Amino acid sequence: MPDRGGGPTGPRVRVGRPSRRARTLLMTLGVLAVLAMLFVMFAGFWTDWLWYRSLHYSSVFSTTLKTKIGLFFVFGVLMATAVGINIWLAHRLRPPLSAMSMEQQSLDRYRMGIAPFKKWVLLAVTALVGLIAGASAAGQWRIWLLWVNGVPFGQKDPQFHKDVAFYAFDLPWYRFLLSFGFAATVLSLIAAALVHYLYGGLRVTSPGARATAAATGHLSVLLGVFVALKAVAYWLDRYGLAVKSSDFKATGNWTGLRYVDANAYLPAKTILFCIAAICALLFFATLWRRTWQLPVIGFGLMVLSAILIGGLYPAIVQKFQVQPNEQAKEAPYIQKNIEATREAYGIDDSKVADYSGKNDSDSGGDKLRKDANSAASYRLMDPSVISPTFQQLQQERKYYQFPSTLDVDRYKGADGKEQDTVVGVRELNLSGIPKRNWINDHFTYTHGYGMVAAKGSTPDPNADPAGSPDFTESGLPTKGSSGGGVGTYRQQVYYGEKTDQYSIVGGPQKELDYEKNGERTTSYRGKSGVSLSNPVNRAAYAVAFGEPQILYSGAIGDGSRILYNRTPKERVEKVAPWLTIDGDAYPAVVHGRIKWIVDAYTTTNGYPYASRTTLGDSTADSLSDGDRSVVAQQNKVNYIRNSVKATVDAYDGTVKLYEWDSKDPVLKTWEKAFPGTVEPKEKISGDLMEHLRYPQDLFKVQRELLTRYHVTDPTQFYSGSDAWQVPEDPTHKDGNAVPPYYLSMQMPDQKGQTFSLTTTFTPNGRPNLGAFMSIDADANSKDYGTIRLLKVTSNVPGPQQVQSELNGDPEVAEFVRNLRGTDSDIEYGNLLTVPLDNGFLYIEPVYARGGSANYPLLKKVGVSYGKETVFKDTLGEALDAVFGESSEQQPPGDGGREKPPSSTNPTVKDALKDAQDAYQDAQDALQKEPQDWEAYGRAQEDLKDALDRAAKAQDKSGDKQGQKQNQPQSQSAGGGSDKKGG
């Protein structure tokens, strides 16, 4: 034992080199680590390639990859070459080390330490800057493809008269090249200065000259290049003014030139360009003069000019020329901004009309009641409310689910007429699986089943409980899994909005399928996904998904395929990464398959003079959530077109991109970059066309712009006196904007109902109605995309005011009180606004939730027109009450009753007289204030009794006239339910 009080007494143990065995083991481990890293990189690349190939979009993957690799190598090599040459040149121009100063003596040890490794240091430095520059350049692949494939817009900006393509496609690439040039010059300058200092070309503390002539010339040239690039930057900044964003108190966000830009900044940039060009020549002249005196003076003058000409002078112009008469000075530039913004967002062809908002005609309640029948197909089923009802009544299994907000589409009813329909897909819900494990999550429970549709305008008149949706069997097999209508459509849903996990299908492990009268197993027969029969593929996916069981699980065998990237928006975004995806993909049955329809946009932020908007902010409303948010929602754009309609097959995941806006130059540019990925518009089938609609997110962007840009007069625009705002959703308490509503309706200049997307505006800071906006959303319509604006000229209540009036109605208060007595609560549906005979008709369904049925059921309907607000069991009753029930015969579905006909039989005549008296009593009861519903009920019973007596009498006498009499049935305006079904 060593003496712990002194040093060790035993023999010293000498540490030598590791044994050959240890070295071999270390080398083996190192090689394995490198191979593992390489395989991880390979797995990501390989799985991506396999996924794109499975969808037949391998050209997108290869084009993107080749572009990124090309940019990486070109700009990486350029950066490495620039820095490397300047390091080598600085070393070559080093002075001979003669009399060593103290400064040089302190640096000598660094020179000696670097000397044996100079080449390796040079390679390491150049490789590092090359890798960084190459990676940065690879991220600019979109800008490169736009520049090299750009097509002209055919429109020129009003200031420089250049095609819009210059700003959208060319200018971003020129700016990237400029920034790369600055980076290369600055890095070269820093590296050269360090080498010159290290080898004595530059001195900091030594007496005498601080730089050798060679170092002076070298660094001067680099500084000259920097200043020359600055001159180019000044020149490009001139054009950048056309797309520059700034704050303007009159409009908020502003893009383009204003008076101070055109009359101060623009000439200043031109002058600074000339000064910078001269200053760069002075720096280059040091190759002959070997002095920095003139370049330094020139550089100082350039900096001073930038401060005075580029900063102080514009401020003086703004203060003393613009502000005293800003409205007149800015008017021409506001006009340019208005025209460019309206063109860039597709709102320049809006049809604007003044609209009273108040019915001041002499037409009575009869005409209004009749017009109300044809004004719209009033959608009482709110897709944002009744999802829990779908879940309760159509879920069928706990492992299925519906989205929180359903969709609105159009299907033909039993009568062959098209009707607004609320639809949802029964998707897989893993949280409802009885037993969670890897096999169940990824092999057994793999898909949803079926699409469910309900009539939008009426509840089910025979439902128990009353107020349930009328799940239609016409057009869709929604009652059960194989009911009438399109009974042959493929109902398995392997791709959906909620399907975000991977599944492995088609192998020895069977999948659980759905059947109405029990459960059965199935095996996927589609061609989507990637085969796992290959062990290399299995290993790659095991690494990519971090799941080693994929490599060795016995549940995977011949025929096994892995499905992933399964949401419609995700699939479209990956196959077309140059598109911005709408937040709401919606399902439709097309040619016997469930297809997800996805709207996609081409955008740019380089449209001159057009104001920018942030997509996420413009498209947010009270229904926005993670599933309904626009992809790339933080993007700022000032040009947008719905140029592509995409579909995703819910069974095999096939993605189809269809050209929609064939005139869009941005789409044409991307089609040149990725040829063959977008199919021509003519390939859209008629069946698919019936379900295409105007997209919500584009509509929301346009309505946000129209709050200001409905004004085309620059003076009025500047004052902001006619600015609007999108009102808050009165049925939600979150303060977010009211969502737009799909609704079949008729605008004043239209002859019939058209499937439309609608919204309301209120004047800025005020609650009354300012305007109503409708856009033709039917893709088959010749007026598709036509924006109609009704500017309200009277003081008309806005949505919040109408909601307040409804909430204050005594019948509502009693209804709420009764509901809470049954442990239920009230839930308001969409507040629909419909123009009607110079006024506005408001319709709002009201649901009860709780009690025995803990899901929303339609119980009441609120209707407001003019000063009248009513709250009734059915829409028909509410319309009757708000307009006054007519004594004339009304069309079917209007809630009215016929006058009893006459007869020659004395008994029949007496009975008909009693019926006439009872009918008049009913009308008198309705005319009272308040309306006497008890007397109305007694009169209806007397009417029924009188008509029954008349019918019996005519049966006995054979009276022909009596045979024509019928007892009418009161119906809702939508032609749907009686009071029980309301």
ZIZIDA-V700141 format. One record per residue. N is the residue number from 1. RES is the residue in one small letter. PHI is phi as a letter, one per 40 degrees, with the letter a starting at -180 (999 if undefined). Layout:
N/RES/PHI
N/RES/PHI
This chain:
1/m/999
2/p/c
3/d/c
4/r/c
5/g/c
6/g/b
7/g/c
8/p/c
9/t/b
10/g/c
11/p/c
12/r/c
13/v/c
14/r/c
15/v/c
16/g/b
17/r/c
18/p/d
19/s/c
20/r/d
21/r/c
22/a/c
23/r/c
24/t/c
25/l/c
26/l/c
27/m/c
28/t/c
29/l/c
30/g/c
31/v/c
32/l/c
33/a/c
34/v/c
35/l/c
36/a/c
37/m/c
38/l/c
39/f/c
40/v/c
41/m/c
42/f/c
43/a/c
44/g/c
45/f/c
46/w/c
47/t/c
48/d/c
49/w/c
50/l/c
51/w/c
52/y/c
53/r/c
54/s/c
55/l/c
56/h/g
57/y/b
58/s/c
59/s/c
60/v/c
61/f/c
62/s/c
63/t/c
64/t/c
65/l/c
66/k/c
67/t/c
68/k/c
69/i/c
70/g/c
71/l/c
72/f/c
73/f/c
74/v/c
75/f/c
76/g/c
77/v/c
78/l/c
79/m/c
80/a/c
81/t/c
82/a/c
83/v/c
84/g/c
85/i/c
86/n/c
87/i/c
88/w/c
89/l/c
90/a/c
91/h/c
92/r/c
93/l/c
94/r/c
95/p/c
96/p/c
97/l/c
98/s/b
99/a/c
100/m/c
101/s/c
102/m/c
103/e/c
104/q/c
105/q/c
106/s/c
107/l/c
108/d/c
109/r/c
110/y/c
111/r/c
112/m/c
113/g/c
114/i/c
115/a/d
116/p/c
117/f/b
118/k/d
119/k/c
120/w/c
121/v/c
122/l/c
123/l/c
124/a/c
125/v/c
126/t/c
127/a/c
128/l/c
129/v/c
130/g/c
131/l/c
132/i/c
133/a/c
134/g/c
135/a/c
136/s/c
137/a/c
138/a/c
139/g/c
140/q/c
141/w/c
142/r/c
143/i/c
144/w/c
145/l/c
146/l/c
147/w/c
148/v/c
149/n/b
150/g/d
151/v/b
152/p/c
153/f/c
154/g/g
155/q/b
156/k/b
157/d/c
158/p/c
159/q/c
160/f/b
161/h/f
162/k/b
163/d/c
164/v/d
165/a/d
166/f/c
167/y/c
168/a/c
169/f/b
170/d/c
171/l/d
172/p/c
173/w/c
174/y/c
175/r/c
176/f/c
177/l/d
178/l/c
179/s/c
180/f/c
181/g/c
182/f/c
183/a/c
184/a/c
185/t/c
186/v/c
187/l/c
188/s/c
189/l/c
190/i/c
191/a/c
192/a/c
193/a/c
194/l/c
195/v/c
196/h/d
197/y/c
198/l/c
199/y/b
200/g/g
201/g/c
202/l/b
203/r/b
204/v/b
205/t/b
206/s/c
207/p/c
208/g/g
209/a/c
210/r/c
211/a/a
212/t/c
213/a/c
214/a/c
215/a/c
216/t/c
217/g/c
218/h/c
219/l/c
220/s/c
221/v/c
222/l/c
223/l/c
224/g/c
225/v/c
226/f/c
227/v/c
228/a/c
229/l/c
230/k/c
231/a/c
232/v/c
233/a/c
234/y/c
235/w/c
236/l/c
237/d/c
238/r/c
239/y/c
240/g/c
241/l/c
242/a/c
243/v/b
244/k/c
245/s/c
246/s/a
247/d/c
248/f/b
249/k/d
250/a/c
251/t/b
252/g/g
253/n/c
254/w/b
255/t/b
256/g/h
257/l/c
258/r/b
259/y/d
260/v/c
261/d/c
262/a/c
263/n/b
264/a/b
265/y/c
266/l/c
267/p/c
268/a/c
269/k/c
270/t/c
271/i/c
272/l/c
273/f/c
274/c/c
275/i/c
276/a/c
277/a/c
278/i/c
279/c/c
280/a/c
281/l/c
282/l/c
283/f/c
284/f/c
285/a/c
286/t/c
287/l/c
288/w/b
289/r/c
290/r/f
291/t/a
292/w/c
293/q/c
294/l/c
295/p/d
296/v/c
297/i/c
298/g/c
299/f/c
300/g/c
301/l/c
302/m/c
303/v/c
304/l/c
305/s/c
306/a/c
307/i/c
308/l/c
309/i/c
310/g/c
311/g/b
312/l/c
313/y/c
314/p/d
315/a/c
316/i/c
317/v/c
318/q/c
319/k/c
320/f/b
321/q/b
322/v/c
323/q/d
324/p/c
325/n/a
326/e/c
327/q/c
328/a/c
329/k/c
330/e/c
331/a/d
332/p/c
333/y/c
334/i/c
335/q/c
336/k/c
337/n/c
338/i/c
339/e/c
340/a/c
341/t/c
342/r/c
343/e/c
344/a/c
345/y/b
346/g/g
347/i/b
348/d/c
349/d/b
350/s/c
351/k/c
352/v/b
353/a/a
354/d/c
355/y/a
356/s/d
357/g/g
358/k/b
359/n/c
360/d/b
361/s/c
362/d/c
363/s/c
364/g/c
365/g/c
366/d/d
367/k/c
368/l/c
369/r/c
370/k/c
371/d/c
372/a/c
373/n/c
374/s/b
375/a/c
376/a/a
377/s/c
378/y/c
379/r/c
380/l/c
381/m/c
382/d/c
383/p/c
384/s/c
385/v/b
386/i/c
387/s/d
388/p/c
389/t/c
390/f/d
391/q/c
392/q/c
393/l/c
394/q/b
395/q/c
396/e/g
397/r/b
398/k/c
399/y/c
400/y/b
401/q/a
402/f/b
403/p/c
404/s/c
405/t/b
406/l/c
407/d/b
408/v/b
409/d/b
410/r/b
411/y/b
412/k/c
413/g/c
414/a/c
415/d/c
416/g/g
417/k/c
418/e/c
419/q/b
420/d/c
421/t/b
422/v/c
423/v/b
424/g/a
425/v/b
426/r/c
427/e/c
428/l/c
429/n/b
430/l/c
431/s/c
432/g/c
433/i/c
434/p/d
435/k/b
436/r/c
437/n/a
438/w/c
439/i/c
440/n/c
441/d/c
442/h/b
443/f/b
444/t/c
445/y/c
446/t/b
447/h/a
448/g/c
449/y/a
450/g/g
451/m/b
452/v/b
453/a/b
454/a/b
455/k/d
456/g/c
457/s/c
458/t/b
459/p/c
460/d/c
461/p/c
462/n/b
463/a/c
464/d/b
465/p/c
466/a/c
467/g/g
468/s/c
469/p/c
470/d/c
471/f/c
472/t/c
473/e/b
474/s/c
475/g/g
476/l/a
477/p/c
478/t/c
479/k/c
480/g/g
481/s/c
482/s/a
483/g/c
484/g/d
485/g/g
486/v/c
487/g/c
488/t/b
489/y/c
490/r/c
491/q/b
492/q/c
493/v/b
494/y/c
495/y/b
496/g/a
497/e/c
498/k/b
499/t/c
500/d/b
501/q/b
502/y/c
503/s/b
504/i/b
505/v/b
506/g/g
507/g/b
508/p/c
509/q/c
510/k/c
511/e/b
512/l/c
513/d/b
514/y/b
515/e/a
516/k/d
517/n/b
518/g/i
519/e/b
520/r/a
521/t/b
522/t/a
523/s/b
524/y/c
525/r/b
526/g/c
527/k/b
528/s/c
529/g/g
530/v/b
531/s/c
532/l/b
533/s/c
534/n/c
535/p/c
536/v/c
537/n/c
538/r/c
539/a/c
540/a/c
541/y/c
542/a/c
543/v/c
544/a/c
545/f/c
546/g/g
547/e/b
548/p/c
549/q/c
550/i/d
551/l/c
552/y/b
553/s/c
554/g/c
555/a/c
556/i/b
557/g/a
558/d/c
559/g/g
560/s/c
561/r/b
562/i/b
563/l/b
564/y/a
565/n/f
566/r/b
567/t/c
568/p/d
569/k/c
570/e/c
571/r/c
572/v/c
573/e/c
574/k/c
575/v/c
576/a/b
577/p/c
578/w/c
579/l/b
580/t/b
581/i/c
582/d/c
583/g/c
584/d/b
585/a/c
586/y/b
587/p/c
588/a/a
589/v/c
590/v/b
591/h/f
592/g/g
593/r/b
594/i/c
595/k/b
596/w/c
597/i/b
598/v/b
599/d/c
600/a/b
601/y/b
602/t/b
603/t/b
604/t/a
605/n/b
606/g/b
607/y/c
608/p/c
609/y/g
610/a/c
611/s/c
612/r/c
613/t/a
614/t/c
615/l/d
616/g/c
617/d/c
618/s/c
619/t/c
620/a/c
621/d/a
622/s/c
623/l/b
624/s/c
625/d/a
626/g/c
627/d/c
628/r/b
629/s/c
630/v/c
631/v/c
632/a/g
633/q/c
634/q/c
635/n/c
636/k/c
637/v/b
638/n/b
639/y/a
640/i/a
641/r/b
642/n/c
643/s/c
644/v/b
645/k/b
646/a/b
647/t/b
648/v/b
649/d/c
650/a/c
651/y/c
652/d/b
653/g/g
654/t/d
655/v/b
656/k/b
657/l/b
658/y/b
659/e/c
660/w/b
661/d/b
662/s/c
663/k/c
664/d/c
665/p/c
666/v/c
667/l/c
668/k/d
669/t/c
670/w/c
671/e/c
672/k/c
673/a/c
674/f/b
675/p/c
676/g/g
677/t/c
678/v/b
679/e/c
680/p/c
681/k/d
682/e/c
683/k/c
684/i/c
685/s/c
686/g/c
687/d/c
688/l/c
689/m/d
690/e/c
691/h/b
692/l/c
693/r/a
694/y/c
695/p/c
696/q/c
697/d/c
698/l/c
699/f/d
700/k/c
701/v/c
702/q/c
703/r/c
704/e/c
705/l/c
706/l/c
707/t/c
708/r/b
709/y/c
710/h/c
711/v/c
712/t/b
713/d/c
714/p/c
715/t/c
716/q/c
717/f/c
718/y/c
719/s/c
720/g/g
721/s/c
722/d/b
723/a/c
724/w/b
725/q/a
726/v/c
727/p/c
728/e/c
729/d/c
730/p/c
731/t/c
732/h/b
733/k/b
734/d/c
735/g/g
736/n/c
737/a/c
738/v/c
739/p/c
740/p/c
741/y/b
742/y/c
743/l/a
744/s/c
745/m/a
746/q/b
747/m/c
748/p/d
749/d/c
750/q/b
751/k/c
752/g/a
753/q/c
754/t/b
755/f/c
756/s/b
757/l/b
758/t/b
759/t/a
760/t/b
761/f/b
762/t/b
763/p/d
764/n/d
765/g/g
766/r/b
767/p/c
768/n/c
769/l/c
770/g/b
771/a/a
772/f/b
773/m/b
774/s/b
775/i/b
776/d/c
777/a/b
778/d/c
779/a/c
780/n/c
781/s/c
782/k/c
783/d/b
784/y/d
785/g/g
786/t/c
787/i/c
788/r/b
789/l/b
790/l/b
791/k/c
792/v/c
793/t/b
794/s/b
795/n/c
796/v/b
797/p/d
798/g/c
799/p/d
800/q/c
801/q/c
802/v/c
803/q/c
804/s/c
805/e/c
806/l/c
807/n/c
808/g/c
809/d/c
810/p/d
811/e/c
812/v/c
813/a/d
814/e/c
815/f/c
816/v/c
817/r/c
818/n/c
819/l/c
820/r/c
821/g/c
822/t/b
823/d/g
824/s/b
825/d/b
826/i/c
827/e/a
828/y/c
829/g/c
830/n/c
831/l/c
832/l/c
833/t/b
834/v/b
835/p/c
836/l/a
837/d/f
838/n/g
839/g/b
840/f/b
841/l/c
842/y/b
843/i/b
844/e/b
845/p/c
846/v/b
847/y/b
848/a/b
849/r/b
850/g/h
851/g/g
852/s/c
853/a/b
854/n/c
855/y/a
856/p/c
857/l/b
858/l/c
859/k/b
860/k/a
861/v/b
862/g/c
863/v/b
864/s/b
865/y/a
866/g/g
867/k/c
868/e/c
869/t/b
870/v/b
871/f/a
872/k/b
873/d/c
874/t/b
875/l/c
876/g/d
877/e/c
878/a/c
879/l/c
880/d/d
881/a/c
882/v/c
883/f/b
884/g/g
885/e/c
886/s/c
887/s/c
888/e/c
889/q/c
890/q/b
891/p/c
892/p/d
893/g/g
894/d/c
895/g/g
896/g/c
897/r/b
898/e/c
899/k/c
900/p/c
901/p/c
902/s/c
903/s/a
904/t/c
905/n/c
906/p/d
907/t/c
908/v/c
909/k/c
910/d/c
911/a/c
912/l/c
913/k/c
914/d/c
915/a/c
916/q/c
917/d/c
918/a/c
919/y/c
920/q/c
921/d/c
922/a/c
923/q/c
924/d/c
925/a/c
926/l/c
927/q/c
928/k/c
929/e/b
930/p/c
931/q/c
932/d/c
933/w/c
934/e/c
935/a/c
936/y/c
937/g/c
938/r/c
939/a/c
940/q/c
941/e/c
942/d/c
943/l/c
944/k/c
945/d/c
946/a/c
947/l/c
948/d/c
949/r/c
950/a/c
951/a/c
952/k/c
953/a/c
954/q/c
955/d/c
956/k/c
957/s/c
958/g/g
959/d/c
960/k/c
961/q/c
962/g/c
963/q/c
964/k/c
965/q/c
966/n/b
967/q/c
968/p/c
969/q/b
970/s/c
971/q/b
972/s/c
973/a/c
974/g/c
975/g/g
976/g/b
977/s/b
978/d/c
979/k/c
980/k/c
981/g/c
982/g/d
